[in-house]
Each structure stands twice: as C-alpha cells, then as structure tokens.
Amino acid sequence: MLEQIPEMEYHIHLTQEMFGSQIYTRGTICIEYKQTQKQDTRFIVICTKDIRVTECGGSKSKDKSGDNKNKRQKTNATSTEDRNLKQQRKPAFQSEPPQKSKTKFWLSGFRLRLPKILMSNVRSLSNKQEELKELMEDVGNFNNDLMFFTETWFNISSHINPFKRYKIFRVDRDVQHTGKRRGGGLMMLVNEAWATNVKVEKMKNSPNYELMVVSIIPHDHPEDAPPLTFIHVYVPGPNFAKAAIDIAGFYYDAVERYPGAPVFLLGDFNRCDITPHLDLEQYVSCPTRYNNTLDKCYGNVPGAYRSKCRPPLGRSDHNIIHLIPKDTSDKSDPSKDECTHEVYT
C-alpha cells in the first residue's frame, strides 16, 4: 500500500522483544511527502510464534503508473517469498542439530551453554555448613555451576565460611522491611570455574517475598550475547497474589533490560501462583517438600532442564533439587522430563 502513494519517501524501523513465549515486534513508519510534510505512525504486532522481520527504508515511489505496476508485482513476489520463508522459520530458542549437544541453545545467532543448578530450602544454613562443604568437595557427584538456597535464616550479623571455588551472594532478611525477625534469607553460590562476571541487578525485601535478580556472563559466553538472568525468590506470604504480580514485574523488567536473553525464575514459591501472569515453562517435576512441589524453576527456554532430587540437607524438610541441562551425556533418557525418585521425609 505504501508504495502506491506517489511523491513520498518512507522508512520502517523494527525491533523485537520476547516476553515469555510471546514475540513482540515494535516499529515506526516515518512518511515524508514531497511537500515536506512529515508523519510518524507507530505500531505493535503481537503474536505467539516467532516472525521473520524484513527491514525496509529509503525507497521512493514515483508518480508513474508503469513504475507503480512494477513495484506492485515486486511486492507480490516479495510477499510470496516471505510466506515461504515463514514456513521455514525457527523458534526464538533453537536447539542445535540432533547430532550435537542439546545443552547449548541458539539465541539470535549465539550459542549458549546452560549451567547445572542445585536448589533447595535449607531452613537455616548456619548448622549445615560442614555438610554442605563435604558435598561440594565430592566434585564427581556434586559439580554444579550455580547453587540457590532459600531460608538461610541469615541476618546482617550472620557469618558464613567461604567455600573453595564458589563466590557467595546473599540477601539477608531485613526486619525493618519485612516485619519478620526469624527465617527468610537468600543465598546464591557461583562456581568460579564457570563464571566470575556476576552482577546483582536488584535486591528486594518485603513483607510477602524476598528477591534477588542476578545477571551472569559465563567464561565461554559469546562476546556479544546477552547475559543469563536469574531471579531468585522466597515467598512466605501471606499475600501471595500481590507477590505474584510483583515478581512477574521483575521478570518483565529483566526481559526488557536484555531483550531476547534467557531468563530463569526460581526458588521457594509456597502457595504463590505466577502462571496467571507469566507464560513460562516450569522444569521441576520432583516433589520438593513431602508430596508437594513448592520449589520451582521457570524459564523462557523451552525444554531447557530436567530435574532430579536427593535427600534434604541436614534436618531440612525440603529435598535438594538438581536441574540438569538436557544433553546426551546424561545416562537417563533426555527426552523424559520426569524424575524417578523416592519421597524423602
């Protein structure tokens, strides 16, 4: 339609952002008439699947019927070509070919390796440090890139011994902001062999939830690729509905900060249901406390992880959960996202 308007020049600028499983395409059409009039028309296209974007600009239409006819034919041919290309389009997160490892994902042309993750609600970490240290020294069975613990029960005066090979990041319970003295607290451990470029983007203490947003660039990360973002939460309530809305807001902020980047949301959610606000895949299939799955991990990378559980740390009543990138090195069937386990009590 634009090319049928004589004596004008137009420019189209498009950008894409990903929210959950949706691709948002935003753009601006700038039209300049011969009479030097100028008009900007902004638009947004929303779809649930990836779309192919072709940028146009600097094209001029002439007031000649023959040229307009040729351009209409060219436009129709281009539309047919675009339809054929759309039929072959790839999703936003594309696994490598089957003969290669599935732990690396293509993202806007970048190949990313996802980390091995351990997570658990430890219900006080002070009296479990020695046990945790012993497990971490068993590198053959306990070699993780990231570890996330909720309910550390730490405050500003709490001390924890450093761990070899791991850097510690904490959000301790703040009585002033939460109104609660006992419980709570978040801790993340990053394996320095995997990454040292770690940035704590945000920390939040509130009466209903505690939260830490962290962006990480691993050692083998492509130079121009966006970082991996992890949002670690503990949601004790009581207002779980408000917590869900606020946490979803932090997720959207992270996606807006790094468009197209992998973002993971994990921790102890208790009775907080974020699914009405976020259309994300949930990777934990194991019961995490008795027969209930309270500790969860959501992400915008389809089929990224499968879960396994092991006995709780010390006298905690939450199982330890391993999130394993689906790859061919795991002896279990990587096509099954189920955890064969015992229910530890």
C-alpha positions as CSV (number, residue, x, y, z in Angstrom):
1,M,0.0,0.0,0.0
2,L,2.8,2.4,0.9
3,E,4.5,2.0,-2.5
4,Q,1.3,3.0,-4.3
5,I,1.4,6.6,-2.8
6,P,3.2,9.0,-5.1
7,E,5.7,11.6,-4.2
8,M,6.7,10.2,-0.8
9,E,9.6,8.6,1.0
10,Y,9.1,6.2,3.9
11,H,11.3,4.4,6.4
12,I,10.3,1.4,8.6
13,H,12.3,0.5,11.7
14,L,11.5,-2.7,13.6
15,T,12.7,-4.2,16.9
16,Q,11.8,-7.4,18.6
17,E,11.4,-8.2,22.3
18,M,10.5,-11.6,24.0
19,F,8.1,-11.9,26.9
20,G,7.6,-15.5,28.0
21,S,6.6,-17.4,24.9
22,Q,5.5,-14.3,23.0
23,I,7.4,-12.2,20.5
24,Y,6.6,-8.5,20.5
25,T,7.5,-6.7,17.3
26,R,7.5,-2.9,17.6
27,G,8.2,-0.4,14.9
28,T,7.9,3.1,13.5
29,I,6.8,4.1,9.9
30,C,8.1,7.5,9.0
31,I,6.5,9.1,5.9
32,E,7.9,12.2,4.2
33,Y,5.9,13.8,1.5
34,K,7.2,16.0,-1.3
35,Q,5.6,19.0,0.3
36,T,8.0,18.4,3.3
37,Q,5.1,17.2,5.4
38,K,6.1,14.5,7.9
39,Q,4.0,12.0,9.8
40,D,5.1,9.2,12.2
41,T,2.9,6.2,12.6
42,R,3.8,3.8,15.4
43,F,2.5,0.2,15.7
44,I,3.0,-3.0,17.6
45,V,2.4,-6.5,16.3
46,I,1.8,-9.3,18.9
47,C,2.0,-13.0,18.1
48,T,2.6,-16.2,19.9
49,K,5.2,-17.5,17.4
50,D,8.4,-16.1,16.0
51,I,8.0,-14.0,12.8
52,R,10.5,-13.0,10.2
53,V,11.2,-9.3,10.0
54,T,12.4,-7.6,6.8
55,E,13.6,-4.1,7.3
56,C,12.7,-1.6,4.5
57,G,13.8,2.0,4.1
58,G,14.9,4.7,1.8
59,S,12.6,3.6,-1.0
60,K,11.0,6.3,-3.1
61,S,7.7,6.0,-5.1
62,K,7.4,7.8,-8.4
63,D,4.2,9.2,-10.0
64,K,4.2,6.9,-12.9
65,S,1.7,4.1,-13.4
66,G,4.2,1.8,-15.1
67,D,6.6,2.1,-12.1
68,N,3.8,1.5,-9.7
69,K,2.7,-1.6,-11.5
70,N,6.2,-3.0,-11.5
71,K,6.5,-2.2,-7.8
72,R,3.2,-3.9,-7.1
73,Q,4.4,-7.0,-8.9
74,K,7.7,-6.9,-7.0
75,T,5.8,-6.5,-3.7
76,N,3.6,-9.6,-4.5
77,A,6.7,-11.6,-5.3
78,T,8.4,-10.5,-2.1
79,S,5.2,-11.4,-0.2
80,T,5.3,-14.9,-1.7
81,E,9.0,-15.3,-0.8
82,D,8.3,-14.1,2.8
83,R,5.5,-16.6,3.2
84,N,7.8,-19.4,2.1
85,L,10.5,-18.2,4.5
86,K,8.0,-18.0,7.3
87,Q,7.1,-21.7,6.8
88,Q,10.7,-22.5,7.4
89,R,11.2,-20.1,10.3
90,K,13.0,-21.2,13.5
91,P,11.7,-20.6,17.0
92,A,13.3,-17.9,19.2
93,F,15.2,-20.6,21.1
94,Q,16.5,-23.2,18.7
95,S,18.4,-26.3,19.8
96,E,21.5,-27.3,17.8
97,P,21.2,-30.2,15.3
98,P,20.4,-33.6,16.9
99,Q,24.0,-34.9,16.5
100,K,25.3,-32.1,18.7
101,S,24.9,-31.4,22.4
102,K,21.5,-30.1,23.4
103,T,22.9,-28.1,26.4
104,K,23.7,-25.2,24.1
105,F,21.0,-23.1,22.6
106,W,20.9,-20.8,19.6
107,L,19.6,-17.3,20.6
108,S,19.7,-14.7,17.9
109,G,22.7,-16.4,16.4
110,F,24.5,-17.1,19.7
111,R,25.3,-20.5,21.1
112,L,24.8,-20.6,24.8
113,R,25.6,-23.3,27.4
114,L,23.1,-23.6,30.2
115,P,24.5,-24.1,33.8
116,K,24.0,-27.1,36.1
117,I,21.9,-25.8,39.0
118,L,21.2,-27.0,42.5
119,M,18.5,-25.5,44.6
120,S,16.8,-26.1,48.0
121,N,15.1,-24.6,51.0
122,V,17.6,-25.3,53.8
123,R,15.8,-24.0,56.8
124,S,18.9,-22.5,58.4
125,L,22.3,-22.8,56.8
126,S,24.4,-22.0,59.8
127,N,24.2,-25.5,61.2
128,K,24.6,-27.2,57.8
129,Q,27.8,-25.6,56.5
130,E,30.0,-28.6,57.2
131,E,27.6,-31.0,55.5
132,L,27.4,-28.6,52.5
133,K,31.2,-28.3,52.3
134,E,31.5,-32.1,52.3
135,L,29.1,-32.4,49.4
136,M,30.8,-29.7,47.5
137,E,34.1,-31.5,47.8
138,D,32.6,-34.5,46.1
139,V,33.2,-33.0,42.7
140,G,32.3,-36.2,40.8
141,N,28.7,-36.2,42.1
142,F,28.3,-32.7,43.2
143,N,29.7,-30.4,40.5
144,N,27.3,-27.5,39.9
145,D,27.7,-24.2,38.2
146,L,25.1,-22.5,40.4
147,M,23.5,-23.2,43.8
148,F,20.5,-21.4,45.2
149,F,19.3,-21.7,48.8
150,T,16.2,-20.2,50.4
151,E,15.5,-19.7,54.1
152,T,19.1,-19.3,55.1
153,W,17.9,-17.6,58.3
154,F,20.8,-15.2,57.9
155,N,20.7,-11.5,59.0
156,I,23.3,-8.8,58.7
157,S,25.3,-10.1,61.6
158,S,25.4,-13.8,60.3
159,H,28.7,-15.2,59.3
160,I,29.4,-18.0,56.8
161,N,32.7,-19.5,56.0
162,P,33.9,-19.1,52.4
163,F,33.7,-22.1,50.1
164,K,36.5,-23.1,47.7
165,R,35.7,-22.5,44.1
166,Y,32.4,-20.7,44.8
167,K,31.6,-17.0,45.2
168,I,28.7,-16.1,47.6
169,F,25.9,-13.7,47.1
170,R,23.3,-13.1,49.8
171,V,20.1,-11.3,50.5
172,D,19.5,-11.5,54.3
173,R,16.2,-10.9,56.0
174,D,15.6,-7.3,56.9
175,V,13.4,-6.8,59.9
176,Q,12.6,-3.2,59.0
177,H,11.3,-4.1,55.5
178,T,9.7,-7.5,56.2
179,G,8.3,-7.0,59.7
180,K,9.7,-10.5,60.5
181,R,12.7,-11.5,62.6
182,R,13.0,-15.2,62.1
183,G,13.5,-17.2,58.9
184,G,13.9,-16.0,55.3
185,G,17.1,-15.1,53.5
186,L,18.5,-16.0,50.1
187,M,22.0,-17.2,49.0
188,M,23.5,-17.9,45.6
189,L,26.8,-19.6,45.0
190,V,28.5,-19.2,41.7
191,N,31.2,-21.7,40.6
192,E,34.2,-19.5,39.6
193,A,35.3,-22.1,37.1
194,W,32.0,-21.4,35.3
195,A,31.7,-17.6,35.7
196,T,33.2,-14.6,37.6
197,N,31.3,-11.8,35.7
198,V,28.3,-11.6,38.0
199,K,26.2,-8.5,38.6
200,V,23.4,-8.2,41.2
201,E,20.8,-6.1,39.4
202,K,18.2,-5.8,42.2
203,M,17.5,-7.0,45.7
204,K,14.2,-6.8,47.5
205,N,12.9,-7.4,51.0
206,S,9.2,-7.1,51.5
207,P,6.5,-8.5,53.9
208,N,5.4,-11.0,51.2
209,Y,8.6,-12.0,49.4
210,E,12.4,-11.7,49.2
211,L,14.1,-11.5,45.8
212,M,17.4,-11.2,44.1
213,V,18.0,-10.5,40.4
214,V,21.4,-11.5,39.0
215,S,22.9,-11.4,35.5
216,I,25.8,-13.6,34.7
217,I,28.2,-13.8,31.7
218,P,30.0,-17.2,31.8
219,H,33.6,-17.6,30.7
220,D,32.7,-19.3,27.4
221,H,29.8,-16.8,26.6
222,P,29.8,-15.4,23.1
223,E,31.2,-11.9,23.2
224,D,28.1,-10.0,22.0
225,A,25.4,-12.3,23.5
226,P,23.2,-11.0,26.3
227,P,23.8,-12.4,29.8
228,L,21.9,-15.1,31.5
229,T,19.5,-13.7,34.1
230,F,18.3,-15.5,37.3
231,I,15.6,-14.2,39.6
232,H,15.8,-16.0,42.9
233,V,12.8,-15.7,45.2
234,Y,11.4,-16.9,48.6
235,V,7.7,-16.3,49.0
236,P,6.5,-16.8,52.6
237,G,3.3,-14.8,52.1
238,P,0.7,-14.0,53.4
239,N,-0.3,-12.0,50.4
240,F,0.6,-14.5,47.7
241,A,-1.5,-12.7,45.0
242,K,0.4,-9.4,45.4
243,A,3.7,-11.3,45.5
244,A,2.9,-13.0,42.2
245,I,2.1,-9.6,40.5
246,D,5.3,-8.0,41.8
247,I,7.5,-11.0,40.9
248,A,6.1,-11.0,37.4
249,G,7.0,-7.3,37.1
250,F,10.6,-8.1,38.0
251,Y,10.6,-10.8,35.2
252,Y,9.3,-8.3,32.6
253,D,11.9,-5.8,33.7
254,A,14.7,-8.3,33.2
255,V,13.4,-9.2,29.7
256,E,13.1,-5.6,28.8
257,R,16.7,-4.9,30.1
258,Y,18.1,-7.8,27.9
259,P,15.7,-8.4,25.0
260,G,15.8,-12.0,23.8
261,A,18.0,-13.2,26.6
262,P,17.3,-16.4,28.7
263,V,15.7,-15.5,32.0
264,F,15.0,-18.0,34.8
265,L,12.8,-17.5,37.8
266,L,13.4,-20.0,40.7
267,G,13.1,-20.5,44.4
268,D,10.5,-21.5,47.1
269,F,7.1,-20.2,45.9
270,N,5.0,-21.9,48.6
271,R,1.4,-21.1,47.5
272,C,2.3,-18.3,45.2
273,D,1.0,-18.9,41.6
274,I,2.6,-16.8,39.0
275,T,1.1,-18.7,36.0
276,P,-1.8,-16.2,35.5
277,H,0.9,-13.5,34.8
278,L,3.7,-15.4,33.1
279,D,3.5,-18.0,30.3
280,L,6.8,-19.9,31.1
281,E,7.8,-23.5,31.3
282,Q,8.3,-25.0,34.8
283,Y,11.2,-27.5,34.9
284,V,10.9,-29.1,38.3
285,S,8.9,-32.3,38.2
286,C,10.0,-33.7,41.6
287,P,8.2,-33.3,44.9
288,T,10.3,-30.8,46.9
289,R,8.6,-31.0,50.3
290,Y,6.8,-34.3,51.1
291,N,4.5,-34.8,48.1
292,N,4.3,-31.1,47.2
293,T,6.3,-29.2,44.6
294,L,7.0,-25.9,46.3
295,D,10.5,-25.2,45.0
296,K,10.2,-24.4,41.3
297,C,12.2,-23.1,38.3
298,Y,10.5,-21.3,35.4
299,G,12.2,-20.1,32.3
300,N,11.7,-18.9,28.7
301,V,14.0,-21.5,27.2
302,P,11.7,-24.5,26.1
303,G,12.9,-27.9,27.3
304,A,16.0,-26.5,28.9
305,Y,16.1,-28.7,32.1
306,R,15.0,-31.9,33.7
307,S,15.0,-32.4,37.4
308,K,16.3,-34.9,39.9
309,C,16.0,-34.9,43.7
310,R,18.2,-36.1,46.6
311,P,17.7,-36.2,50.4
312,P,17.4,-32.8,52.2
313,L,20.4,-31.1,53.6
314,G,20.6,-31.8,57.3
315,R,17.2,-31.7,59.0
316,S,15.6,-29.5,56.4
317,D,12.2,-30.7,55.2
318,H,12.8,-29.7,51.5
319,N,14.6,-32.0,49.1
320,I,17.7,-30.9,47.2
321,I,16.8,-30.4,43.6
322,H,19.2,-30.8,40.7
323,L,18.3,-29.0,37.4
324,I,20.2,-30.8,34.7
325,P,20.5,-29.3,31.2
326,K,19.1,-31.8,28.8
327,D,22.0,-33.3,27.0
328,T,23.3,-36.6,25.6
329,S,25.9,-37.1,28.4
330,D,23.2,-37.9,30.9
331,K,22.7,-41.7,31.2
332,S,19.0,-41.2,31.7
333,D,16.7,-40.7,28.7
334,P,16.9,-36.9,28.0
335,S,13.5,-37.0,26.2
336,K,11.8,-37.7,29.5
337,D,11.2,-34.8,31.8
338,E,10.3,-36.9,34.8
339,C,12.2,-37.7,38.0
340,T,12.3,-41.2,39.3
341,H,12.8,-40.7,43.0
342,E,11.8,-41.5,46.5
343,V,9.8,-39.1,48.5
344,Y,12.2,-38.0,51.2
345,T,10.6,-37.0,54.5
